[in-house]
Each structure stands twice: as C-alpha cells, then as structure tokens.
C-alpha cells in the first residue's frame, strides 16, 4: 500500500463521483447553485490530491508482519458475518459465535473463548436489553425466552 | 458578571440533578476504563457510547454530559498506564511517560498518580473559567456571521486540522474531502433530489453518522490491533509509600501547573490543536523554564514538574476544545466533531444561537465537565488498582467485547441489518485508509460539517446570484482567508527552508 496505489484509488473514487454525479439535476431550480455543483467540486479536489499522490507521493506503508494480512482479512469477513447474522440469529447466538471466532484469531483457547462468549453475550443482553432499554434482537431464541 | 453567575447557576442546577450526577460518575468511570486500554482513547470511547446514549432515550443534556465525562475520563485513563507501565493509553499521554514512569520506578507511583490527578483537576478549573469568560463573547461575535462567513470559517477549521498533521497535508485534504463526499449522500435539503443513493431506501437519509464513526474508530481500530498479537499486561502497583502528594510537592510544582493550565487552554481553543499538542508544548516549555532557573532539574528522570505540566495542559486543552464547537458550531478536534455529530442526532445544531435557545444544555455541559473532573480526582487514587486490572483482560475477550458493544450501538439506531453491514464495509475501507496514512480526524470533521458547509455556500452564492466575490467581501471572511492561507503555506515553507539549510550545511 504505497502512495501510488492510494492516489490511483482517489482518482477512481473521483471518477465514480463524477460518473454518478453528472446526472444529478433539480427538476425546478430556484437558486443559482444546484445540487450537482458541490459533489463535483469535491470530486475535482479529490482528483487533484490523487494526482499529487501518484506523481509526488513517496510514502510507503509499513509492511505488516507475516500472516497478519490473512488474519485481518479473516477479521473483516467475521465483521460482515456478524453484521449479517446479528438480527437473524439473534444477539446472544451471534455474539457467542463471533466471540469464539474472533477470540481464536486473538489467540484464545477453544474452551476459554466458548465460555467467555456465552457469558459475555448473556451478560450484555441482560445489561442492554433489560436494564438499559436498548432493544436487542432475540432471533432464533425468540420462542424459548 | 451577573449574567455569568446566573448562567452558571443554571448549569450547576442541571448538572447536579441526581440522574446527571450518576451519569457523570458512570461516564468518568467507563471513560477511564477505555482510556486505560491500549490503543483506545477518548474518541473511541465517545464513538462507542453515542448510539447507546441515544437508544437509551437520554435527554440531550444528559447524553452530552455522559459523553463529556467519558471524554475527560479517557484522557485520564491514558495517564494511569503511562505512569505505571510506560505505555501511553493514547496520544496525549505520551508526554506523561517521560517523567511519570521514572517516578513510579522510584516507588512514587501513587504520589505521581495523585499529583497528576491534581494537576488535571487544576487544568479543568482554569479552562472551565476560561470557557465561562470567553464563550459568550465568541458566541456574540459569531452572531454577526452570515452564510459566507460561516463557509469561510469551516474552510479555516479544515486548514487548521490538516496543517497540524505535519508533513502530509495532501492526505489531510483528501481525508476532509472524502468526509464531505460521504455527507453528500442522501436527499438534498434544498432541491429534494436524491444524490448517490443508488435507489436504495437505506441511503435516502444519507449514511448515518454513527455508522461512519463506529466503523472508523471501533472496527478499523480493532483491525489494526490484529497487526500484532497482543497479550494481556500484568501490572503490579506497588502499594508501598504515600498515597498522596504532600504540601512541599504541591508548592514545588505549583507554578508549572498554573503556567501549563493557561497554556493548554489557549492551545485547546484553537481549532485543530488538541490535547497532544498542548501536552507537548507545555512539557518543553516547562523544561526550558525550569532548567534555566534550576541546574538540578531532572526532566526525563522523574521530575515532578515534568509530570504535572503535560497533565494540566492536556486536560485544560481538552476542555478548551469545546469552545469552538459550542460557540461557533465548528468543532476544532476529532473528538468534539464526534460530539457534535451526537448532537445532530437530537436535531440540535451547535452554534452561537445555542447559548440563547438552550442555555441549560450549554451551561449544563460546562458545569459537568468540571464535576467530572472533581469525580475523577476523588476516584483516581483509591481505584487505581481496579483500573490497572483492566490491563490484564486478554485480547481474545476484549476485542469481541468492543466489537459487540459497537454493533449494539449501531443496531440500536435503526434496528436493521443494513447499517451493520455498512459498518463492516466502512471499517474495512477505513483500515486501508489508515494504512495509507490518511488521518481520520479531518474525515470525521468532513462528515459532520458536510451539510452545513454546502448549505452555507449555496445560500451565500444565491445572494449574489452565483457570483463568488461574496465569499471574500466582509472583513471577517477576508481575515479568515488570510489566516487560513497562512497556516497552510507557512509550515511546509518552514520545513522546506530547514531542509535546504540542512542540505547546504551538509554540502559544504
């Protein structure tokens, strides 16, 4: 991940902003500056920054230690899965599963992460849903509890 | 003068209701816990709590008090680890390690902790007085601002924040622009046109502020932690020795505390310069002054004056940074930007009018900043052991816990899956941006100010039917442009000249 890649990404982002932004038009206009101008202005500045980074940027990100990239990618996948199942499976089940998977990633032993996850999810459920009135989904446990 | 007393009366009446006192105590406690955890600082704690405070249906002033207490508490917690184990909990505590840790090694850990609590308390006292005097004046001045002046003021805030990032101003600008771009998603308030919604119902209201904040300050922070496997720290607090500093030490450090507290407030009021800048400036300032006067000064080897200076300055600037947010509606730091986003959840827009329309909110917040510091002062010494226990929580339990609390908050806002998936996606992207060296504070500021900035620009331009000169017309805007230009151009120029000088010296 160096500045050239970052700059290219910024250029692509700016291009997308323009691509999807030129069509923005108000059906009736009462003001001299419509809804399209500001996003296009931003896209222009982003593109300039991108160009600067491509041609002038010298930074290189510190490389991650070996295996870290794999673990980080896995963590992102877990974040997506947790998001996806948070409501469907319900808070308690999803959180227990997430704690086991993420806990393993951070080097916890199987038994510890399983017990930790179960205890934590029930505790948080009671704390937030019952005590603090922050409603959490029950999911598949709906009929049991 | 009577005005001020009356306002303070309102403030303390609000802040000392039982609920608000309880909330302030819990907030300071939770904040300290977050601050103690390595890698998590005030901005993370505040970000995690915003949606939860909102979902609990706390009234706005109570929610704001909670967040302010967390903020102050986290600044505090960062110091506990700096002193005890030489690991700063967050950026503004780095200076504290320089003299705090040597003191702890000399068996004076408790004295150092109580002394740092005292200086932080004194810093908060100075800055709260500063706010009381300065804020109404600034607010009155800001009432004269038109849309053009506001637009320029926001440009100024961005300039401050990006130029302080040191040698990567382009990345700061890029971050700010990305933030502003995120804010354009959703229905345009003026024309009712949908922008960048891709026909998805979930995006009609724009990308939720909470989603962005949690993604950037909780999820991507956790991803960064994965770069190295963390073990729990075990900490031994030596219980030997005195628990409190004595009068001699108080007198010894007195002027350092006073000087640094005032300096910190001054730095904090400037948009962009936060607690870490204040701590660094105060430390080097004290070091210079004391070493001139006193040849026995042992800065860096456990001088108490080197401990109190960054402490007093950091706290006082953290509180001072509320001034631009409350009076001008333009936050000057990442954390206050996040707080301002929290207020927008309640449909409250901070700004000069807030002092007239919601005095209980503004003065309640100011009073509770003070109360939170008193509480921390009392809590600090007896509870140090408990707080340092947090460090022994292993990563495999802490990381899922943080992820879980973050998701609870995001879910609480809309009770839907879409926002959670957005959090995962933005969190992943945020990690990549962090790796690329893009600073997060201007990005958040962009998301918070995006709407206001665009609206003010369009309003200003519609006054002159699109002619740009209105942005440069008034004296206020002219001077703001001039100062903005100055802060953007001068630091890189200085660096360039310095480099040239160095090259010359080496060449000859």
Interface residues (C-beta under 8 A of the other chain):
Chain A: X1 X3 X5 X6 X10 X13 X17 X20 X21 X24 X25 X26 X27 X28 X29 X31 X32 X33 X34 X35 X37 X38 X39 X42 X43 X45 X46 X49 X50 X52 X53 X57 X59 X61 X64 X65 X68 X71 X72 X75 X76 X79 X80 X82 X83 X84 X86 X87 X88 X91 X95 X98 X99 X102 X103 X104 X105 X106 X107 X108 X112 X113 X116 X117 X120 X121 X124 X128 X132 X133 X134 X135 X136 X137
Chain B: X52 X55 X56 X57 X168 X170 X171 X173 X174 X177 X178 X180 X181 X184 X188 X190 X191 X192 X193 X195 X196 X198 X219 X222 X223 X226 X227 X228 X229 X230 X394 X395 X396 X397 X399 X400 X401 X403 X404 X405 X407 X408 X411 X412 X415 X416 X417 X420 X421 X423 X424 X425 X427 X428 X431 X432 X435 X436 X437 X438 X454 X457 X458 X461 X462 X465 X466
